């Protein structure tokens, strides 16, 4: 007999915001009622039943592209929009220094990042609103 998951599976690239100027890339995953964040290096930051995740908020100043949540008493700040300090963003900019078209490319890329991040934020807001 087939089974159905009580929660839809959702996974997005996300960045754990650390302090004021650092971030760590990874993936936020919701599967079978569990929420997890795995860094790109494979390190599991947290895994918890969705019912155990507390204080979920999507602050206005994240413009729909990020959230805050508490897992096992630890507060986490997540962005679905690629931060400016992200290694690949820094690499892209460094490789184009001095190129007049690079500035336009960087702005265009950032606009795409923002749109994708806000779309992910909407999906996460909807999925986390269904939590039990």
Residue pairs with C-beta under 8 A, 6 or more apart in sequence:
5 31
5 32
5 33
6 32
6 33
6 132
7 30
7 31
7 32
7 33
7 50
7 127
7 130
7 131
8 30
8 127
9 29
9 30
9 31
9 32
10 29
10 30
10 31
10 123
10 124
10 127
11 27
11 28
11 29
11 30
11 31
12 27
12 28
12 80
12 120
12 123
12 124
13 25
13 26
13 27
13 80
13 120
14 25
14 26
14 27
14 28
14 37
14 78
14 79
14 80
14 120
15 23
15 24
15 25
15 26
15 78
15 79
15 80
15 82
15 83
15 86
16 23
16 24
16 26
16 37
16 39
16 45
16 76
16 77
16 78
17 23
17 66
17 77
17 78
17 79
17 83
18 24
21 85
22 85
23 79
23 83
23 85
23 86
24 39
24 40
25 39
25 40
25 86
25 87
25 88
26 37
26 38
26 39
26 40
26 45
27 37
27 38
27 40
28 35
28 36
28 37
28 78
28 124
29 35
29 36
29 37
29 38
30 50
30 127
30 128
33 49
33 50
33 51
33 132
34 47
34 48
34 49
34 50
35 46
35 47
35 48
35 49
35 50
35 53
35 69
35 71
36 44
36 45
36 46
36 47
36 48
37 44
37 45
37 46
37 76
37 78
38 44
38 45
39 45
45 76
46 71
46 72
46 74
46 76
48 71
48 72
50 128
50 131
50 132
51 131
51 132
52 71
52 72
53 69
53 70
53 71
53 128
53 131
54 69
54 70
54 71
55 68
55 69
55 70
55 75
56 67
56 68
56 69
56 128
56 131
57 67
57 68
57 69
58 64
58 66
58 67
58 68
58 121
58 124
58 125
59 66
59 67
59 68
62 79
62 121
63 114
63 118
64 118
64 121
64 122
64 125
65 79
65 80
65 81
65 114
65 117
65 118
65 120
65 121
66 77
66 78
66 79
66 80
66 81
66 117
66 121
67 77
67 78
67 121
67 124
67 125
67 128
68 75
68 76
68 77
68 78
69 75
69 76
69 78
69 128
70 76
79 117
80 116
80 117
80 118
80 120
80 121
80 124
81 113
81 114
81 116
81 117
81 118
82 88
82 89
82 110
82 113
82 117
83 89
84 90
92 106
92 109
93 102
93 106
96 102
96 105
96 106
